[in-house]
């Protein structure tokens, strides 16, 4: 007499901003559990604050989910797409599949923490095995503490603590086998989610620069290690040089883990000058520091970390904000950055600081306005880094740049884009302007402008503010605060 073995109950693998198979601790736990694995991605309501931060990241999510499905297809698996309240969807799937366990990787933003805490408690109360894993950061935000047991408020001691804590664990390779259930639950079609823009298709140029997905992230890391990291410490500040890793959008949706990136730099000891490796690792550590801030100050995107700035006299000016947003300020390096943002959903880091300083200090527009615009238009929009970096420029953040550090957009352009290559790429109406005037067209003689085919006010705007006067106004506004700044 023979008896058929009963298939073990399946386990749900809940993907979020960890859209990869490599170095994915939840995926590894599911794959090695001996149970059939049902991968699922839930499009949570926008009001929860979970999921993509804006339209540009929704474009990326569409293609990233398609890439993840392709990777799962190769393992004989299927990604289940559902939308709705996370707990309700998971309970539906548990009922449909008979699953008695679920795994996921932890989120560290306030919205994600709130949802995950509720989900874990509710499921465990029903007897469901619910387990979460680390891996989205090098260190959990609660791990690094000062000598007095507090969280860090300045970056340098945080970096030292991270260095002294030892090397992060080695990344784990993706399992090459996955047990799938005999029957998969129904899934939404990715196209039905309408994540891609149509009319107008403002993301039409994104593919010039980006290929979302885990495979592309690994290729980009390898290319950076082989061609750009040698010289990174200096070249990273020049937007016209191919010197940055371009990994930030892949990190934002978890297509590659920070541990995998850190591990790639281990092999470079003795081959690449140490200052380049350390400078690159410090960028990963800054991301960690941003999440450290967000975890301990959940209102980072909406409230001044330093409440002394709560009474800052901002000027709300929709017309000036619109000129900044469209790259029509009359300052070429600012306009090039804002147009790069619109064209490719990304902006070089040095230029991000310049355009942020211009909005906050030249225009006296609240940093939260800029943070919201970046949140919607960046493919690498990140709830911790975006808010922390805007507050850093505004002077209100943890370990922030002093408010009186006001970037001169002309000098910044001449220093970091000396030949004007970056400006000529993204502000083509200035392409034929002499190098001497590429960052100050408003000072060019009439004959120089004429040779370049430029009429100020027609082909390219005159400056919307005088920087020297704007600087004095900003310093006066700061001095009006009842603090020592």
Phi, psi and omega in degrees: 000131179248148176234140178277137179283137179281132179296133178299153179296145183285168175238135178273133175249109187264107176279146173224249175264056180212052192277066182208164174256329179288142177046045179245103188293324177293317178298318179298317179297319180293315185293331182260010183280345185083003181254153170298138186253131176245101178284137181219142171237130182250125173276100184280153181304139181304327183297338180287340184083004178264157180092199181301147182274341182196186183298319181297320181286335173295321175303313181297318182302317180306308184288329179291318177296322177297319179292321178295319178299321179298318179295321178289325176305320182295340177261008181076024183245174182221133177274123179268125179255127176222161176225148181138187176301131188302312182297316180297317180295316180297320178296323176297315181293321177300318180292319183291326189255344185078010179297146180236012181210152178212142178228151176203167174262141187294148171254155185235006174271155185304318181295315180295319179299317182298314180294315185294323178298316179295316183296313183298316181296313183298318181289317179296326177297336180265006178085011178275136177282112182237116183230139179241157186227157174274179176134349179276343177231165175291326180221142173300144183299340180271353189283312184277124182227153175289173179299337179265005177088007180267170175279160183280140178245353176230149190286314187303312175298326177297315179298317180298318180295321179295317178299315185283348181282356180095164180296141176300156178302150177295143178293154180256137180288155179291136174301146181264005176223150179214123178281124182250154179288160178295327180227131178261147177292165179295150181229146169295155170276142181300321180298331182291345180279347177052049179281340184268139177289150181239287182238104359276157176271083183289351179261015185303327183268356182304318181296345174301330188243334193235141166231101180294158176121159184296318181298318179293325178296316180295321178295320181294320177298314181298319179296319179295316181298323184277331190238338191237336187292332176286101186112359185302320187304326180261311188294337184300339182274355185253109188293344181270000180254140179281070191245354181259162187285334184060027181268351188302317179291330177292322176292322185299324177253015171069029177283347175213147182265151176298330178294322178295320180292314179300317181299324180298331180280343179298327185283355187265352182304126181087350180253331182233138178310136186302325183297330178290318179295314181296318180298320179291317178297327179294333175292320174297320180292327177296320175300318177299317181296324177297317178290329174300316178296311184297320181297320183268350177220080189300342181269024188303328182275351185234344183229146177297128174300321175260105187290356174296342181268004183296334181258018181297135184278077178292154175248113177277116181219100185297324182292315179294320179298320180294322177297318177296313183300322183270359181070046180229047183269343185089359175250109191303319182292326176293313183293324178298317179297314182292329178283326173299319178301315182288325183285318188241000180069026185200157177214143178301141188299316178301319182288329175302318179295321181294312182290328178291316177299321181296314181296313186286316191257324176282323183258348181056038177262135185310132180303333181295331176294317178292320179300318180293322180293316177298320181302324183275332190253350181269131173289339178259023181307129185225129186297333180271306186294320182299311181292315182296321182290322176294319178292330177298313180293322183289345182086357185263356186268182178288130179053042188282161170294137179302143183302326184287356173278091185251114182295133170274113186295335178287309182293323177298319178296315182292330180281317188255351173224059191299327179268354178078014182298320179294314180297316182297329180292316188255349173235072189298339179293346177257007189302327184263009181282143180304146179306324183299329187245006186299332179257002177214061182298334181289350176257356183288138175298157183303321183291327177293316178297320182295317178299328180273359179072032185242131168239113182298139183090346178243302180272330180212138186289153167286158180305135182282343172216156172273120187300318182299314179292321180296323179298315180296322178295318180295318180295323177293321178296319179293320180295338181287345178288148179274062176206174182264001175053000000 
